[in-house]
Every structure is written in C-alpha cells, then in structure tokens.
Amino acid sequence: MTKNDVLVQQNQRLHENIGEHIGFEMGAKMIKDYYDNFGENSCHFVGRNIIEKILAQPDCIGINMYKALNAKGEQTYVFVGVDNRGKAILEYTVVNDNGMLSKEIGMVANKFLPPQPGEGWFEWSF
C-alpha cells in the first residue's frame, strides 16, 4: 500500500455529515483549554452569504478552513469548498447562457471580521 492509497482511503470518509453539535459548555471548555495551552485565542466572523456560495458549488460537501495571514500580517482564515474526495474545488464546469460548457472559478474566501474585545461568546463563561 502506498502513501497515495492511504490518502484515498482517508478521503473516502469525507461526507457532508461530518461535524456535530457539542453545546456551549463543551465549546467553551475546548476554547479555554486551547487558550490555557497556547496563551492566545481569537475568532473571526464570516457571513452566511459567502458560506452558502461556497457550499452551493457543484459537488461541494464541506469547507476546509486554513489558518492564514492577510496582507497586514494578521491572523485570518481562508475557506475553500471540498468535494467528497477531499479535493479543493478551484474550478468547475457549468452550462453558460449559450448552452455551452464553460469553466467557473471556485470560491476561495477570506475577508473576516475579527471580534472586538468582549465580543467572543466564550468570554461569557470565564
């Protein structure tokens, strides 16, 4: 079995039902544990419209979130739609207004709004 075989087997586990509701207490504990271990924590807000646009792409079953730095050197995230093979959706085929097949560029999103001091939901329990 090669490394590529293992990757394919792992990606077969990807599906749109990954993720679960963990509740406020568990979420707050996980965030606090991260802060206690690494001394920092932050969140970034992303609006519903861009998330829906990413998920509306053909064959999109979920979103990968990558830690990133913006042009100012500030921590942010980049969101990319993913298909059921774990492949980033960077382009896809559509039928245009003339009935011809054409390529669309996949959504790669940023532009997050960092919270202001005291706005993080997890701060309520600490």
ABEGO torsion letter per residue (X at the ends): XBAAAAAAAAAAABBAABEBBAEAAAAAAAAAAAAAAAGBBBBBBBBAAAAAAAAABBGBABBBBBBBBBAAGBBBBBBBBBBAAGBBBABBBBBBAAGBBBBBBBBBBBGBBBBBBGABAAAAAX
